[in-house]
Amino acid sequence: MTERIYGLRELTRILTLTPRRAAQLKRLNLLHGELRYTFRELLALRAAAALLDSGASVRQIRHALDALRRRDPGIRQPLAEVRMVLDGGRVLVESERVRFDPRTGQTVLDLDAGNLEKTAEATLVTGLVRPLAPPSEQAETWFERASEWDADPAQWDDAVDAYRRVVAIDPTYAAAWNNLGLLLHRMGQYDDARTAYERALAEADDCAEAAYNLGSLNEDTGDVERAIDCYQRALATSSDYADAHFNLAGALARAGRGDEAVKHWQRYLELDAGSPWAKIARAHLEVVETQGESE
């Protein structure tokens, strides 16, 4: 179990969060203060910030989101799954070339095809084109692109190159170092992965995910004691890190420290009792209990 992450520090930089904007996003229940954010959560935060920049109020956005969820209960993160725009003082959903009001479902207007044609003609006259690659100085743009690619093994090489661009532009970008390490780890490039994880921790010593991933790498290379140290470091930063409790318990058990492992199996079950891994944790606890009864 390994993962890529976006820390609050990276979100603050990517979204240029001011205290006022952060407060607005908290009121929308999008910014929750946790250490870990998924890429989908990042997309939702960026979409909400764009709506606020365009003049939408928190109340308008909240009403539009509530209406969308009522219409389609299957939508988990509306701002990341549909495009929303402010038009005429209303927050509308834009689908292809049609906009509609999510509260009523009524189509508002067709997008102006004439303006699109004029824009296209102007482009031909001036020779202007939209660049296919993001500007090299934008670390966040490359980070987002890499994050899209790293979910597809067929694009891992491209994702590695993109993460390397990020850290070349901004060597202090801990989340990019962590994600780069994770990809290299998955690709079997253990030495390079270790270097990346260690660099992530050097840039952000509270990056629990990098410590956790380094622990996983140490287990893969047979160094259980160093793995235990890394998992403990992750938990020192994030005490409710369920996966770290799970892996630490397993590493302690393999190191012959079953008594110490028990509390981490138990804590994992308290934090994530519904996961497929919970069965493994319960099985280990049953073994320990059986041994205790035998003694």
C-alpha positions in Angstrom: 0.0 0.0 0.0 1.8 3.1 -1.3 0.3 6.5 -2.3 1.1 9.8 -3.8 0.1 13.0 -1.9 -0.4 16.7 -2.0 0.5 18.5 1.2 -1.2 21.6 2.5 2.0 23.5 1.8 1.9 22.4 -1.9 -1.8 23.3 -2.1 -1.1 26.8 -0.7 1.5 27.3 -3.3 -0.4 25.8 -6.2 -3.6 27.8 -5.4 -1.9 30.9 -4.1 -4.1 30.6 -1.0 -4.6 33.8 1.1 -6.1 33.5 4.5 -9.4 34.9 3.2 -9.5 32.4 0.3 -8.6 29.5 2.6 -11.5 30.5 4.9 -13.9 30.5 1.9 -12.8 27.0 0.8 -13.2 25.7 4.4 -16.8 27.0 4.4 -17.3 24.9 1.2 -15.9 21.9 3.1 -13.1 21.6 0.4 -10.2 22.6 2.6 -10.1 20.4 5.6 -6.7 20.9 7.0 -5.6 17.3 6.7 -2.0 16.4 5.6 -3.2 14.5 2.5 -5.2 15.7 -0.5 -6.0 13.6 -3.6 -5.6 14.9 -7.1 -9.4 15.1 -7.4 -9.6 17.2 -4.3 -7.0 19.5 -5.8 -9.0 19.9 -9.0 -12.1 20.8 -6.9 -10.2 23.3 -4.9 -8.9 24.9 -8.0 -12.3 25.0 -9.6 -13.8 26.6 -6.5 -11.1 29.2 -6.3 -11.7 30.1 -10.0 -15.4 30.6 -9.3 -14.6 32.8 -6.3 -12.1 34.8 -8.4 -14.8 35.4 -11.0 -17.1 36.9 -8.4 -19.2 34.0 -7.2 -20.1 33.9 -3.5 -19.6 30.9 -1.2 -23.4 30.8 -0.8 -23.9 30.6 -4.6 -21.4 27.9 -5.0 -22.8 25.9 -2.1 -26.4 26.1 -3.5 -25.2 25.0 -6.9 -23.3 22.0 -5.5 -26.2 21.0 -3.3 -28.5 21.1 -6.4 -26.1 19.0 -8.4 -25.8 16.4 -5.7 -29.6 16.2 -5.5 -29.9 15.7 -9.2 -27.1 13.1 -9.4 -26.4 11.4 -6.1 -23.6 9.5 -7.8 -21.5 12.7 -8.1 -18.8 12.5 -5.4 -16.9 15.7 -6.2 -19.0 17.9 -8.5 -16.3 20.6 -8.9 -13.9 18.0 -10.2 -16.3 16.2 -12.4 -18.2 19.0 -14.2 -17.3 22.5 -15.3 -19.0 25.3 -13.5 -19.0 29.0 -14.5 -20.4 32.3 -13.2 -22.7 33.8 -15.8 -25.1 36.7 -15.2 -24.8 36.4 -11.4 -25.6 32.7 -11.5 -23.4 29.6 -11.1 -24.1 27.4 -14.1 -23.0 24.0 -15.3 -21.3 24.0 -18.7 -21.7 20.8 -20.8 -20.2 20.8 -24.3 -21.8 23.9 -25.9 -24.8 24.2 -23.5 -25.1 25.8 -20.1 -27.8 25.0 -17.6 -28.9 26.1 -14.1 -28.2 23.1 -11.7 -31.0 24.3 -9.4 -33.7 24.0 -12.1 -32.1 22.0 -14.8 -33.2 24.6 -17.3 -30.9 25.3 -20.3 -29.7 28.9 -20.1 -28.1 29.5 -23.5 -26.0 28.0 -26.2 -22.4 29.2 -26.2 -21.8 31.8 -28.8 -20.5 29.9 -31.9 -20.0 33.2 -33.7 -17.4 34.3 -31.2 -15.7 31.0 -31.4 -15.5 31.4 -35.2 -14.1 34.9 -34.9 -11.5 33.7 -32.4 -10.5 30.9 -34.8 -10.2 33.4 -37.7 -8.1 35.8 -35.6 -5.8 32.9 -34.7 -5.3 32.1 -38.3 -4.5 35.7 -39.2 -2.1 36.3 -36.3 -0.5 32.9 -36.4 -1.1 32.5 -32.6 -1.4 29.0 -31.3 -2.0 27.7 -27.8 1.2 26.0 -26.6 0.9 22.2 -26.2 3.4 22.1 -23.4 3.2 24.2 -20.2 5.8 26.9 -19.6 8.9 25.4 -18.2 8.9 27.8 -15.2 5.6 26.6 -13.9 6.4 23.8 -11.5 2.8 23.4 -10.5 1.7 22.8 -14.1 4.2 20.0 -14.5 3.2 18.6 -11.1 -0.4 18.4 -12.2 0.4 16.8 -15.5 2.7 14.2 -13.8 -0.1 13.4 -11.3 -2.5 12.7 -14.2 0.1 10.4 -15.9 1.3 8.5 -12.9 -2.0 6.6 -12.5 -1.3 4.8 -15.9 1.6 2.4 -16.0 1.9 3.0 -19.7 2.7 6.7 -18.9 5.0 6.2 -16.0 8.1 7.2 -17.9 6.4 10.5 -18.9 5.3 11.0 -15.3 8.9 10.5 -14.1 10.2 13.0 -16.6 7.5 15.5 -15.5 8.3 15.1 -11.8 12.0 15.6 -12.6 11.1 18.8 -14.3 9.2 19.9 -11.2 12.1 19.4 -8.8 14.5 20.9 -11.3 12.4 24.1 -11.2 11.8 23.9 -7.5 14.2 21.6 -5.6 12.2 22.2 -2.4 9.0 20.6 -3.7 8.6 17.8 -1.2 5.4 16.3 -2.7 7.1 16.0 -6.1 10.1 14.3 -4.6 7.8 11.9 -2.8 5.7 11.1 -5.9 8.8 10.7 -8.0 10.2 8.2 -5.4 6.9 6.3 -5.4 7.0 5.9 -9.2 10.7 4.8 -9.2 9.9 2.4 -6.4 7.1 0.9 -8.4 9.4 0.6 -11.4 12.0 -1.3 -9.4 14.6 1.5 -9.4 15.1 1.3 -5.7 18.3 3.3 -5.3 16.8 6.3 -7.1 13.6 5.9 -5.2 15.4 6.0 -1.9 17.2 9.2 -3.0 13.9 10.8 -3.9 12.2 9.8 -0.6 15.1 11.0 1.5 15.1 14.3 -0.4 11.4 14.7 0.3 12.1 14.3 4.0 15.0 16.7 3.8 12.7 19.4 2.3 9.8 18.6 4.6 10.7 16.6 7.7 7.0 16.3 8.6 6.1 14.6 5.3 4.6 11.4 6.8 3.9 9.9 3.4 7.5 10.1 2.4 8.6 8.4 5.7 5.9 5.7 5.1 7.0 5.1 1.6 10.6 4.9 2.6 9.6 2.3 5.2 7.9 0.3 2.5 11.0 0.5 0.3 13.2 -0.7 3.2 10.9 -3.7 3.6 11.1 -4.5 -0.1 14.9 -4.5 0.2 14.9 -6.6 3.3 15.8 -4.1 6.0 13.0 -4.5 8.5 14.6 -2.6 11.3 15.0 0.5 9.1 11.4 0.0 7.9 10.2 0.1 11.5 12.1 3.3 12.2 10.5 4.9 9.1 6.9 3.8 10.0 7.4 5.2 13.5 8.6 8.4 12.1 5.5 8.6 9.9 3.3 8.0 12.9 5.2 10.6 15.0 4.0 13.2 12.4 0.6 11.7 11.7 -0.6 9.5 14.6 -3.8 8.4 12.8 -2.0 7.3 9.6 -3.9 4.0 9.3 -1.6 2.4 6.6 1.5 3.2 8.7 0.0 1.4 11.7 -0.8 -1.6 9.5 2.7 -1.8 8.0 4.5 -1.1 11.3 2.5 -3.9 12.9 3.6 -6.3 10.1 7.2 -5.2 10.3 7.3 -5.6 14.1 5.8 -9.1 13.8 8.4 -10.1 11.3 11.1 -8.8 13.6 9.9 -11.0 16.4 8.3 -8.1 18.3 4.7 -9.4 18.2 3.8 -7.9 21.6 4.6 -4.4 20.2 2.7 -5.2 17.0 -0.6 -5.8 18.7 -1.4 -2.2 19.6 -0.8 -1.2 16.0 -3.1 -3.9 14.6 -5.7 -2.7 17.0 -5.3 0.9 16.1 -5.5 0.1 12.4 -8.8 -1.6 13.0 -10.1 1.4 14.9 -9.1 3.7 12.0 -10.0 1.5 9.0 -12.2 -1.4 10.1 -14.0 -1.7 6.7 -11.0 -2.1 4.5 -9.9 -5.4 2.9 -6.7 -5.2 4.9 -8.8 -5.3 8.1 -9.2 -9.1 7.7 -5.4 -9.5 7.8 -5.1 -7.4 10.9 -7.9 -9.4 12.7 -6.2 -12.7 11.6 -2.9 -11.5 13.2 -4.6 -10.6 16.4 -6.4 -13.9 16.6 -3.0 -15.7 16.3 -1.6 -13.6 19.1 -4.6 -14.3 21.3 -4.4 -18.0 20.5 -0.7 -18.1 21.5 -1.5 -16.3 24.7 -4.2 -18.8 25.6 -1.8 -21.7 24.9 0.8 -20.2 27.2 
